[in-house]
Amino acid sequence: MMFQLTSNFVVLALFASAAQSAYLGCFSSSTNLSFKEHDVYQSLGQCQQVCKAANLPILATTKGTDCFCGAEAPPQSDAVADSSCNTPCSGYAEDKCGGEGFFSVSSL
């Protein structure tokens, strides 16, 4: 029972931290961003923690499972309609984690 309580706490902590980021939009490229991780439990909070640990202020999610980080957001010329970033995050379906070939980008 102790394990269940601890794991729920960790999951809640990751999701709560996502509220600190500011959504910048949906982009068609990962220009200025580097791939950091593929996680079957991906969420905005998880990606935010990865980028924060790397001291990079921009985070992006794509395909529901992948996290990218960078020092700058992709160029505005690569911005697309938010409807292109409609894939639920694999670890928390309430979050949207980009799409196939599209990146949900936020700043810390």
Jmol script that loads the backbone (N, CA, C; Angstrom):
load data "model"
ATOM      1  N   MET A   1       0.821  -1.195   0.000  1.00  0.00           N
ATOM      2  CA  MET A   1       0.000   0.000   0.000  1.00  0.00           C
ATOM      3  C   MET A   1       0.868   1.265   0.000  1.00  0.00           C
ATOM      4  N   MET A   2       1.981   1.225   0.673  1.00  0.00           N
ATOM      5  CA  MET A   2       2.871   2.389   0.721  1.00  0.00           C
ATOM      6  C   MET A   2       3.362   2.748  -0.686  1.00  0.00           C
ATOM      7  N   PHE A   3       3.664   1.737  -1.515  1.00  0.00           N
ATOM      8  CA  PHE A   3       4.126   1.988  -2.875  1.00  0.00           C
ATOM      9  C   PHE A   3       3.069   2.737  -3.677  1.00  0.00           C
ATOM     10  N   GLN A   4       1.813   2.330  -3.586  1.00  0.00           N
ATOM     11  CA  GLN A   4       0.732   2.971  -4.329  1.00  0.00           C
ATOM     12  C   GLN A   4       0.611   4.441  -3.935  1.00  0.00           C
ATOM     13  N   LEU A   5       0.639   4.728  -2.666  1.00  0.00           N
ATOM     14  CA  LEU A   5       0.534   6.102  -2.185  1.00  0.00           C
ATOM     15  C   LEU A   5       1.694   6.939  -2.703  1.00  0.00           C
ATOM     16  N   THR A   6       2.899   6.424  -2.649  1.00  0.00           N
ATOM     17  CA  THR A   6       4.075   7.152  -3.118  1.00  0.00           C
ATOM     18  C   THR A   6       3.998   7.416  -4.613  1.00  0.00           C
ATOM     19  N   SER A   7       3.634   6.403  -5.409  1.00  0.00           N
ATOM     20  CA  SER A   7       3.587   6.602  -6.851  1.00  0.00           C
ATOM     21  C   SER A   7       2.497   7.592  -7.242  1.00  0.00           C
ATOM     22  N   ASN A   8       1.372   7.594  -6.550  1.00  0.00           N
ATOM     23  CA  ASN A   8       0.332   8.588  -6.829  1.00  0.00           C
ATOM     24  C   ASN A   8       0.818   9.987  -6.522  1.00  0.00           C
ATOM     25  N   PHE A   9       1.565  10.147  -5.459  1.00  0.00           N
ATOM     26  CA  PHE A   9       2.099  11.456  -5.110  1.00  0.00           C
ATOM     27  C   PHE A   9       3.035  11.973  -6.199  1.00  0.00           C
ATOM     28  N   VAL A  10       3.908  11.108  -6.693  1.00  0.00           N
ATOM     29  CA  VAL A  10       4.857  11.506  -7.742  1.00  0.00           C
ATOM     30  C   VAL A  10       4.099  11.933  -8.992  1.00  0.00           C
ATOM     31  N   VAL A  11       3.117  11.164  -9.396  1.00  0.00           N
ATOM     32  CA  VAL A  11       2.334  11.494 -10.583  1.00  0.00           C
ATOM     33  C   VAL A  11       1.627  12.824 -10.409  1.00  0.00           C
ATOM     34  N   LEU A  12       1.010  13.049  -9.269  1.00  0.00           N
ATOM     35  CA  LEU A  12       0.329  14.323  -9.024  1.00  0.00           C
ATOM     36  C   LEU A  12       1.301  15.486  -9.030  1.00  0.00           C
ATOM     37  N   ALA A  13       2.478  15.299  -8.491  1.00  0.00           N
ATOM     38  CA  ALA A  13       3.475  16.369  -8.465  1.00  0.00           C
ATOM     39  C   ALA A  13       3.891  16.749  -9.877  1.00  0.00           C
ATOM     40  N   LEU A  14       4.050  15.769 -10.761  1.00  0.00           N
ATOM     41  CA  LEU A  14       4.434  16.066 -12.143  1.00  0.00           C
ATOM     42  C   LEU A  14       3.339  16.838 -12.863  1.00  0.00           C
ATOM     43  N   PHE A  15       2.072  16.462 -12.668  1.00  0.00           N
ATOM     44  CA  PHE A  15       0.984  17.140 -13.343  1.00  0.00           C
ATOM     45  C   PHE A  15       0.791  18.548 -12.806  1.00  0.00           C
ATOM     46  N   ALA A  16       0.933  18.724 -11.526  1.00  0.00           N
ATOM     47  CA  ALA A  16       0.739  20.036 -10.923  1.00  0.00           C
ATOM     48  C   ALA A  16       1.775  21.031 -11.431  1.00  0.00           C
ATOM     49  N   SER A  17       2.980  20.563 -11.708  1.00  0.00           N
ATOM     50  CA  SER A  17       4.038  21.476 -12.141  1.00  0.00           C
ATOM     51  C   SER A  17       3.788  22.035 -13.531  1.00  0.00           C
ATOM     52  N   ALA A  18       2.973  21.375 -14.345  1.00  0.00           N
ATOM     53  CA  ALA A  18       2.712  21.852 -15.698  1.00  0.00           C
ATOM     54  C   ALA A  18       2.010  23.201 -15.693  1.00  0.00           C
ATOM     55  N   ALA A  19       1.308  23.523 -14.624  1.00  0.00           N
ATOM     56  CA  ALA A  19       0.589  24.789 -14.546  1.00  0.00           C
ATOM     57  C   ALA A  19       1.533  25.984 -14.583  1.00  0.00           C
ATOM     58  N   GLN A  20       2.810  25.773 -14.318  1.00  0.00           N
ATOM     59  CA  GLN A  20       3.764  26.874 -14.296  1.00  0.00           C
ATOM     60  C   GLN A  20       4.250  27.262 -15.691  1.00  0.00           C
ATOM     61  N   SER A  21       3.969  26.453 -16.700  1.00  0.00           N
ATOM     62  CA  SER A  21       4.452  26.782 -18.042  1.00  0.00           C
ATOM     63  C   SER A  21       3.397  27.576 -18.812  1.00  0.00           C
ATOM     64  N   ALA A  22       3.866  28.324 -19.808  1.00  0.00           N
ATOM     65  CA  ALA A  22       2.974  29.148 -20.634  1.00  0.00           C
ATOM     66  C   ALA A  22       2.958  28.576 -22.054  1.00  0.00           C
ATOM     67  N   TYR A  23       1.775  28.248 -22.546  1.00  0.00           N
ATOM     68  CA  TYR A  23       1.624  27.673 -23.876  1.00  0.00           C
ATOM     69  C   TYR A  23       1.946  28.724 -24.941  1.00  0.00           C
ATOM     70  N   LEU A  24       2.826  28.379 -25.880  1.00  0.00           N
ATOM     71  CA  LEU A  24       3.230  29.293 -26.954  1.00  0.00           C
ATOM     72  C   LEU A  24       2.543  28.974 -28.272  1.00  0.00           C
ATOM     73  N   GLY A  25       2.066  27.740 -28.437  1.00  0.00           N
ATOM     74  CA  GLY A  25       1.361  27.379 -29.654  1.00  0.00           C
ATOM     75  C   GLY A  25       1.784  26.057 -30.225  1.00  0.00           C
ATOM     76  N   CYS A  26       1.184  25.739 -31.349  1.00  0.00           N
ATOM     77  CA  CYS A  26       1.459  24.516 -32.083  1.00  0.00           C
ATOM     78  C   CYS A  26       2.360  24.874 -33.265  1.00  0.00           C
ATOM     79  N   PHE A  27       3.401  24.076 -33.463  1.00  0.00           N
ATOM     80  CA  PHE A  27       4.385  24.364 -34.504  1.00  0.00           C
ATOM     81  C   PHE A  27       4.615  23.133 -35.378  1.00  0.00           C
ATOM     82  N   SER A  28       4.968  23.369 -36.630  1.00  0.00           N
ATOM     83  CA  SER A  28       5.201  22.287 -37.590  1.00  0.00           C
ATOM     84  C   SER A  28       6.663  21.851 -37.649  1.00  0.00           C
ATOM     85  N   SER A  29       7.512  22.462 -36.838  1.00  0.00           N
ATOM     86  CA  SER A  29       8.925  22.072 -36.840  1.00  0.00           C
ATOM     87  C   SER A  29       9.479  22.074 -35.418  1.00  0.00           C
ATOM     88  N   SER A  30      10.607  21.390 -35.272  1.00  0.00           N
ATOM     89  CA  SER A  30      11.305  21.378 -33.981  1.00  0.00           C
ATOM     90  C   SER A  30      12.579  22.219 -34.060  1.00  0.00           C
ATOM     91  N   THR A  31      12.608  23.165 -34.981  1.00  0.00           N
ATOM     92  CA  THR A  31      13.757  24.064 -35.100  1.00  0.00           C
ATOM     93  C   THR A  31      14.039  24.695 -33.741  1.00  0.00           C
ATOM     94  N   ASN A  32      15.296  24.748 -33.336  1.00  0.00           N
ATOM     95  CA  ASN A  32      15.776  25.278 -32.057  1.00  0.00           C
ATOM     96  C   ASN A  32      15.548  24.328 -30.888  1.00  0.00           C
ATOM     97  N   LEU A  33      15.008  23.138 -31.130  1.00  0.00           N
ATOM     98  CA  LEU A  33      14.711  22.182 -30.056  1.00  0.00           C
ATOM     99  C   LEU A  33      15.504  20.892 -30.260  1.00  0.00           C
ATOM    100  N   SER A  34      15.809  20.211 -29.154  1.00  0.00           N
ATOM    101  CA  SER A  34      16.515  18.927 -29.212  1.00  0.00           C
ATOM    102  C   SER A  34      15.685  17.848 -28.534  1.00  0.00           C
ATOM    103  N   PHE A  35      15.674  16.657 -29.122  1.00  0.00           N
ATOM    104  CA  PHE A  35      14.972  15.529 -28.530  1.00  0.00           C
ATOM    105  C   PHE A  35      15.601  15.184 -27.184  1.00  0.00           C
ATOM    106  N   LYS A  36      14.759  14.984 -26.168  1.00  0.00           N
ATOM    107  CA  LYS A  36      15.260  14.632 -24.833  1.00  0.00           C
ATOM    108  C   LYS A  36      14.796  13.264 -24.361  1.00  0.00           C
ATOM    109  N   GLU A  37      13.524  12.900 -24.606  1.00  0.00           N
ATOM    110  CA  GLU A  37      13.082  11.594 -24.142  1.00  0.00           C
ATOM    111  C   GLU A  37      11.805  11.135 -24.824  1.00  0.00           C
ATOM    112  N   HIS A  38      11.659   9.823 -24.860  1.00  0.00           N
ATOM    113  CA  HIS A  38      10.426   9.146 -25.269  1.00  0.00           C
ATOM    114  C   HIS A  38       9.930   8.462 -23.998  1.00  0.00           C
ATOM    115  N   ASP A  39       8.696   8.737 -23.586  1.00  0.00           N
ATOM    116  CA  ASP A  39       8.177   8.190 -22.335  1.00  0.00           C
ATOM    117  C   ASP A  39       6.728   7.764 -22.541  1.00  0.00           C
ATOM    118  N   VAL A  40       6.431   6.518 -22.263  1.00  0.00           N
ATOM    119  CA  VAL A  40       5.059   6.032 -22.418  1.00  0.00           C
ATOM    120  C   VAL A  40       4.128   6.663 -21.392  1.00  0.00           C
ATOM    121  N   TYR A  41       4.672   7.350 -20.404  1.00  0.00           N
ATOM    122  CA  TYR A  41       3.879   8.074 -19.402  1.00  0.00           C
ATOM    123  C   TYR A  41       4.063   9.584 -19.554  1.00  0.00           C
ATOM    124  N   GLN A  42       4.271  10.054 -20.769  1.00  0.00           N
ATOM    125  CA  GLN A  42       4.553  11.473 -21.022  1.00  0.00           C
ATOM    126  C   GLN A  42       3.380  12.362 -20.634  1.00  0.00           C
ATOM    127  N   SER A  43       3.708  13.532 -20.123  1.00  0.00           N
ATOM    128  CA  SER A  43       2.738  14.589 -19.813  1.00  0.00           C
ATOM    129  C   SER A  43       3.474  15.907 -19.947  1.00  0.00           C
ATOM    130  N   LEU A  44       2.738  16.998 -19.921  1.00  0.00           N
ATOM    131  CA  LEU A  44       3.399  18.302 -19.964  1.00  0.00           C
ATOM    132  C   LEU A  44       4.271  18.491 -18.727  1.00  0.00           C
ATOM    133  N   GLY A  45       3.777  18.043 -17.582  1.00  0.00           N
ATOM    134  CA  GLY A  45       4.557  18.151 -16.343  1.00  0.00           C
ATOM    135  C   GLY A  45       5.845  17.356 -16.405  1.00  0.00           C
ATOM    136  N   GLN A  46       5.794  16.159 -16.977  1.00  0.00           N
ATOM    137  CA  GLN A  46       6.999  15.329 -17.116  1.00  0.00           C
ATOM    138  C   GLN A  46       8.010  16.020 -18.018  1.00  0.00           C
ATOM    139  N   CYS A  47       7.578  16.502 -19.164  1.00  0.00           N
ATOM    140  CA  CYS A  47       8.487  17.177 -20.095  1.00  0.00           C
ATOM    141  C   CYS A  47       9.046  18.457 -19.474  1.00  0.00           C
ATOM    142  N   GLN A  48       8.194  19.157 -18.739  1.00  0.00           N
ATOM    143  CA  GLN A  48       8.651  20.374 -18.069  1.00  0.00           C
ATOM    144  C   GLN A  48       9.795  20.062 -17.097  1.00  0.00           C
ATOM    145  N   GLN A  49       9.675  18.970 -16.356  1.00  0.00           N
ATOM    146  CA  GLN A  49      10.733  18.592 -15.413  1.00  0.00           C
ATOM    147  C   GLN A  49      12.033  18.249 -16.140  1.00  0.00           C
ATOM    148  N   VAL A  50      11.921  17.575 -17.275  1.00  0.00           N
ATOM    149  CA  VAL A  50      13.101  17.213 -18.070  1.00  0.00           C
ATOM    150  C   VAL A  50      13.816  18.477 -18.550  1.00  0.00           C
ATOM    151  N   CYS A  51      13.064  19.431 -19.082  1.00  0.00           N
ATOM    152  CA  CYS A  51      13.669  20.656 -19.611  1.00  0.00           C
ATOM    153  C   CYS A  51      14.212  21.538 -18.487  1.00  0.00           C
ATOM    154  N   LYS A  52      13.507  21.577 -17.385  1.00  0.00           N
ATOM    155  CA  LYS A  52      13.974  22.358 -16.238  1.00  0.00           C
ATOM    156  C   LYS A  52      15.303  21.805 -15.732  1.00  0.00           C
ATOM    157  N   ALA A  53      15.409  20.475 -15.654  1.00  0.00           N
ATOM    158  CA  ALA A  53      16.656  19.839 -15.207  1.00  0.00           C
ATOM    159  C   ALA A  53      17.806  20.119 -16.172  1.00  0.00           C
ATOM    160  N   ALA A  54      17.485  20.300 -17.444  1.00  0.00           N
ATOM    161  CA  ALA A  54      18.504  20.603 -18.459  1.00  0.00           C
ATOM    162  C   ALA A  54      18.775  22.102 -18.575  1.00  0.00           C
ATOM    163  N   ASN A  55      18.113  22.909 -17.742  1.00  0.00           N
ATOM    164  CA  ASN A  55      18.252  24.371 -17.768  1.00  0.00           C
ATOM    165  C   ASN A  55      17.891  24.968 -19.120  1.00  0.00           C
ATOM    166  N   LEU A  56      16.840  24.411 -19.733  1.00  0.00           N
ATOM    167  CA  LEU A  56      16.359  24.916 -21.021  1.00  0.00           C
ATOM    168  C   LEU A  56      14.926  25.418 -20.838  1.00  0.00           C
ATOM    169  N   PRO A  57      14.644  26.666 -21.226  1.00  0.00           N
ATOM    170  CA  PRO A  57      13.355  27.291 -20.920  1.00  0.00           C
ATOM    171  C   PRO A  57      12.187  26.944 -21.839  1.00  0.00           C
ATOM    172  N   ILE A  58      12.446  26.243 -22.933  1.00  0.00           N
ATOM    173  CA  ILE A  58      11.376  25.905 -23.886  1.00  0.00           C
ATOM    174  C   ILE A  58      11.178  24.399 -23.893  1.00  0.00           C
ATOM    175  N   LEU A  59       9.911  23.971 -23.817  1.00  0.00           N
ATOM    176  CA  LEU A  59       9.598  22.552 -23.893  1.00  0.00           C
ATOM    177  C   LEU A  59       8.596  22.324 -25.004  1.00  0.00           C
ATOM    178  N   ALA A  60       8.657  21.144 -25.587  1.00  0.00           N
ATOM    179  CA  ALA A  60       7.723  20.779 -26.649  1.00  0.00           C
ATOM    180  C   ALA A  60       7.421  19.291 -26.543  1.00  0.00           C
ATOM    181  N   THR A  61       6.184  18.940 -26.819  1.00  0.00           N
ATOM    182  CA  THR A  61       5.787  17.540 -26.849  1.00  0.00           C
ATOM    183  C   THR A  61       5.229  17.224 -28.233  1.00  0.00           C
ATOM    184  N   THR A  62       5.410  15.972 -28.638  1.00  0.00           N
ATOM    185  CA  THR A  62       4.912  15.523 -29.934  1.00  0.00           C
ATOM    186  C   THR A  62       4.586  14.040 -29.885  1.00  0.00           C
ATOM    187  N   LYS A  63       3.672  13.609 -30.731  1.00  0.00           N
ATOM    188  CA  LYS A  63       3.283  12.208 -30.868  1.00  0.00           C
ATOM    189  C   LYS A  63       2.702  11.611 -29.588  1.00  0.00           C
ATOM    190  N   GLY A  64       2.436  12.441 -28.579  1.00  0.00           N
ATOM    191  CA  GLY A  64       1.886  11.947 -27.328  1.00  0.00           C
ATOM    192  C   GLY A  64       2.899  11.370 -26.362  1.00  0.00           C
ATOM    193  N   THR A  65       4.130  11.138 -26.835  1.00  0.00           N
ATOM    194  CA  THR A  65       5.132  10.453 -26.014  1.00  0.00           C
ATOM    195  C   THR A  65       6.506  11.108 -25.968  1.00  0.00           C
ATOM    196  N   ASP A  66       6.789  12.050 -26.863  1.00  0.00           N
ATOM    197  CA  ASP A  66       8.143  12.575 -27.005  1.00  0.00           C
ATOM    198  C   ASP A  66       8.277  13.989 -26.446  1.00  0.00           C
ATOM    199  N   CYS A  67       9.420  14.238 -25.823  1.00  0.00           N
ATOM    200  CA  CYS A  67       9.719  15.535 -25.209  1.00  0.00           C
ATOM    201  C   CYS A  67      10.962  16.134 -25.855  1.00  0.00           C
ATOM    202  N   PHE A  68      10.861  17.392 -26.220  1.00  0.00           N
ATOM    203  CA  PHE A  68      11.972  18.168 -26.768  1.00  0.00           C
ATOM    204  C   PHE A  68      12.182  19.391 -25.880  1.00  0.00           C
ATOM    205  N   CYS A  69      13.417  19.894 -25.820  1.00  0.00           N
ATOM    206  CA  CYS A  69      13.733  21.102 -25.053  1.00  0.00           C
ATOM    207  C   CYS A  69      14.629  22.003 -25.888  1.00  0.00           C
ATOM    208  N   GLY A  70      14.649  23.282 -25.553  1.00  0.00           N
ATOM    209  CA  GLY A  70      15.519  24.206 -26.260  1.00  0.00           C
ATOM    210  C   GLY A  70      15.641  25.544 -25.565  1.00  0.00           C
ATOM    211  N   ALA A  71      16.531  26.356 -26.082  1.00  0.00           N
ATOM    212  CA  ALA A  71      16.743  27.700 -25.546  1.00  0.00           C
ATOM    213  C   ALA A  71      15.786  28.701 -26.180  1.00  0.00           C
ATOM    214  N   GLU A  72      15.274  28.368 -27.375  1.00  0.00           N
ATOM    215  CA  GLU A  72      14.356  29.248 -28.103  1.00  0.00           C
ATOM    216  C   GLU A  72      13.233  28.424 -28.715  1.00  0.00           C
ATOM    217  N   ALA A  73      12.091  29.057 -28.879  1.00  0.00           N
ATOM    218  CA  ALA A  73      10.955  28.411 -29.545  1.00  0.00           C
ATOM    219  C   ALA A  73      11.213  28.354 -31.051  1.00  0.00           C
ATOM    220  N   PRO A  74      10.525  27.468 -31.745  1.00  0.00           N
ATOM    221  CA  PRO A  74      10.623  27.476 -33.212  1.00  0.00           C
ATOM    222  C   PRO A  74      10.168  28.838 -33.762  1.00  0.00           C
ATOM    223  N   PRO A  75      10.555  29.192 -34.966  1.00  0.00           N
ATOM    224  CA  PRO A  75      10.155  30.491 -35.527  1.00  0.00           C
ATOM    225  C   PRO A  75       8.632  30.586 -35.708  1.00  0.00           C
ATOM    226  N   GLN A  76       8.108  31.781 -35.550  1.00  0.00           N
ATOM    227  CA  GLN A  76       6.662  32.019 -35.696  1.00  0.00           C
ATOM    228  C   GLN A  76       6.158  31.615 -37.079  1.00  0.00           C
ATOM    229  N   SER A  77       7.036  31.631 -38.065  1.00  0.00           N
ATOM    230  CA  SER A  77       6.628  31.235 -39.411  1.00  0.00           C
ATOM    231  C   SER A  77       6.245  29.752 -39.470  1.00  0.00           C
ATOM    232  N   ASP A  78       6.634  28.968 -38.450  1.00  0.00           N
ATOM    233  CA  ASP A  78       6.292  27.546 -38.375  1.00  0.00           C
ATOM    234  C   ASP A  78       5.061  27.285 -37.509  1.00  0.00           C
ATOM    235  N   ALA A  79       4.426  28.348 -37.016  1.00  0.00           N
ATOM    236  CA  ALA A  79       3.220  28.185 -36.195  1.00  0.00           C
ATOM    237  C   ALA A  79       2.059  27.715 -37.065  1.00  0.00           C
ATOM    238  N   VAL A  80       1.258  26.810 -36.515  1.00  0.00           N
ATOM    239  CA  VAL A  80       0.086  26.275 -37.220  1.00  0.00           C
ATOM    240  C   VAL A  80      -1.110  26.327 -36.269  1.00  0.00           C
ATOM    241  N   ALA A  81      -2.271  25.968 -36.783  1.00  0.00           N
ATOM    242  CA  ALA A  81      -3.485  25.967 -35.959  1.00  0.00           C
ATOM    243  C   ALA A  81      -3.338  24.989 -34.790  1.00  0.00           C
ATOM    244  N   ASP A  82      -3.840  25.386 -33.631  1.00  0.00           N
ATOM    245  CA  ASP A  82      -3.774  24.539 -32.446  1.00  0.00           C
ATOM    246  C   ASP A  82      -4.449  23.188 -32.658  1.00  0.00           C
ATOM    247  N   SER A  83      -5.378  23.123 -33.579  1.00  0.00           N
ATOM    248  CA  SER A  83      -6.078  21.861 -33.836  1.00  0.00           C
ATOM    249  C   SER A  83      -5.133  20.773 -34.370  1.00  0.00           C
ATOM    250  N   SER A  84      -3.964  21.152 -34.862  1.00  0.00           N
ATOM    251  CA  SER A  84      -2.982  20.170 -35.324  1.00  0.00           C
ATOM    252  C   SER A  84      -2.280  19.470 -34.163  1.00  0.00           C
ATOM    253  N   CYS A  85      -2.331  20.078 -32.992  1.00  0.00           N
ATOM    254  CA  CYS A  85      -1.707  19.517 -31.786  1.00  0.00           C
ATOM    255  C   CYS A  85      -2.792  18.942 -30.884  1.00  0.00           C
ATOM    256  N   ASN A  86      -3.436  17.894 -31.358  1.00  0.00           N
ATOM    257  CA  ASN A  86      -4.576  17.359 -30.620  1.00  0.00           C
ATOM    258  C   ASN A  86      -4.365  15.943 -30.095  1.00  0.00           C
ATOM    259  N   THR A  87      -3.118  15.454 -30.089  1.00  0.00           N
ATOM    260  CA  THR A  87      -2.837  14.116 -29.578  1.00  0.00           C
ATOM    261  C   THR A  87      -2.738  14.160 -28.053  1.00  0.00           C
ATOM    262  N   PRO A  88      -3.528  13.349 -27.357  1.00  0.00           N
ATOM    263  CA  PRO A  88      -3.435  13.321 -25.891  1.00  0.00           C
ATOM    264  C   PRO A  88      -2.074  12.798 -25.440  1.00  0.00           C
ATOM    265  N   CYS A  89      -1.563  13.330 -24.353  1.00  0.00           N
ATOM    266  CA  CYS A  89      -0.321  12.808 -23.775  1.00  0.00           C
ATOM    267  C   CYS A  89      -0.578  11.392 -23.276  1.00  0.00           C
ATOM    268  N   SER A  90       0.374  10.518 -23.497  1.00  0.00           N
ATOM    269  CA  SER A  90       0.204   9.111 -23.126  1.00  0.00           C
ATOM    270  C   SER A  90       0.094   8.900 -21.626  1.00  0.00           C
ATOM    271  N   GLY A  91       0.686   9.799 -20.843  1.00  0.00           N
ATOM    272  CA  GLY A  91       0.653   9.650 -19.390  1.00  0.00           C
ATOM    273  C   GLY A  91      -0.434  10.442 -18.703  1.00  0.00           C
ATOM    274  N   TYR A  92      -1.072  11.362 -19.430  1.00  0.00           N
ATOM    275  CA  TYR A  92      -2.124  12.194 -18.845  1.00  0.00           C
ATOM    276  C   TYR A  92      -2.938  12.758 -19.999  1.00  0.00           C
ATOM    277  N   ALA A  93      -4.017  12.085 -20.329  1.00  0.00           N
ATOM    278  CA  ALA A  93      -4.796  12.395 -21.532  1.00  0.00           C
ATOM    279  C   ALA A  93      -5.436  13.781 -21.517  1.00  0.00           C
ATOM    280  N   GLU A  94      -5.505  14.435 -20.366  1.00  0.00           N
ATOM    281  CA  GLU A  94      -6.043  15.798 -20.307  1.00  0.00           C
ATOM    282  C   GLU A  94      -5.096  16.800 -20.967  1.00  0.00           C
ATOM    283  N   ASP A  95      -3.801  16.474 -21.001  1.00  0.00           N
ATOM    284  CA  ASP A  95      -2.807  17.315 -21.677  1.00  0.00           C
ATOM    285  C   ASP A  95      -2.767  16.937 -23.150  1.00  0.00           C
ATOM    286  N   LYS A  96      -2.488  17.901 -24.002  1.00  0.00           N
ATOM    287  CA  LYS A  96      -2.296  17.639 -25.426  1.00  0.00           C
ATOM    288  C   LYS A  96      -0.800  17.679 -25.713  1.00  0.00           C
ATOM    289  N   CYS A  97      -0.299  16.609 -26.308  1.00  0.00           N
ATOM    290  CA  CYS A  97       1.134  16.467 -26.580  1.00  0.00           C
ATOM    291  C   CYS A  97       1.420  16.459 -28.071  1.00  0.00           C
ATOM    292  N   GLY A  98       1.127  17.573 -28.724  1.00  0.00           N
ATOM    293  CA  GLY A  98       1.447  17.729 -30.140  1.00  0.00           C
ATOM    294  C   GLY A  98       0.603  16.847 -31.034  1.00  0.00           C
ATOM    295  N   GLY A  99       1.230  16.349 -32.080  1.00  0.00           N
ATOM    296  CA  GLY A  99       0.568  15.484 -33.039  1.00  0.00           C
ATOM    297  C   GLY A  99       1.632  14.785 -33.862  1.00  0.00           C
ATOM    298  N   GLU A 100       1.241  14.088 -34.879  1.00  0.00           N
ATOM    299  CA  GLU A 100       2.210  13.435 -35.760  1.00  0.00           C
ATOM    300  C   GLU A 100       2.815  14.514 -36.662  1.00  0.00           C
ATOM    301  N   GLY A 101       4.052  14.917 -36.350  1.00  0.00           N
ATOM    302  CA  GLY A 101       4.715  15.974 -37.107  1.00  0.00           C
ATOM    303  C   GLY A 101       4.427  17.382 -36.598  1.00  0.00           C
ATOM    304  N   PHE A 102       3.746  17.477 -35.450  1.00  0.00           N
ATOM    305  CA  PHE A 102       3.425  18.786 -34.865  1.00  0.00           C
ATOM    306  C   PHE A 102       3.842  18.813 -33.400  1.00  0.00           C
ATOM    307  N   PHE A 103       4.227  19.993 -32.922  1.00  0.00           N
ATOM    308  CA  PHE A 103       4.819  20.150 -31.598  1.00  0.00           C
ATOM    309  C   PHE A 103       4.029  21.181 -30.777  1.00  0.00           C
ATOM    310  N   SER A 104       3.560  20.756 -29.599  1.00  0.00           N
ATOM    311  CA  SER A 104       2.948  21.675 -28.631  1.00  0.00           C
ATOM    312  C   SER A 104       4.092  22.309 -27.857  1.00  0.00           C
ATOM    313  N   VAL A 105       4.254  23.618 -27.978  1.00  0.00           N
ATOM    314  CA  VAL A 105       5.411  24.317 -27.412  1.00  0.00           C
ATOM    315  C   VAL A 105       4.970  25.239 -26.277  1.00  0.00           C
ATOM    316  N   SER A 106       5.744  25.194 -25.181  1.00  0.00           N
ATOM    317  CA  SER A 106       5.492  26.042 -24.008  1.00  0.00           C
ATOM    318  C   SER A 106       6.808  26.586 -23.495  1.00  0.00           C
ATOM    319  N   SER A 107       6.724  27.621 -22.680  1.00  0.00           N
ATOM    320  CA  SER A 107       7.909  28.162 -22.018  1.00  0.00           C
ATOM    321  C   SER A 107       7.767  27.943 -20.514  1.00  0.00           C
ATOM    322  N   LEU A 108       8.898  27.757 -19.864  1.00  0.00           N
ATOM    323  CA  LEU A 108       8.890  27.555 -18.400  1.00  0.00           C
ATOM    324  C   LEU A 108       8.617  28.859 -17.699  1.00  0.00           C
TER     325      LEU A 108
END
end "model"
wireframe off; spacefill off
backbone 0.3
color backbone group
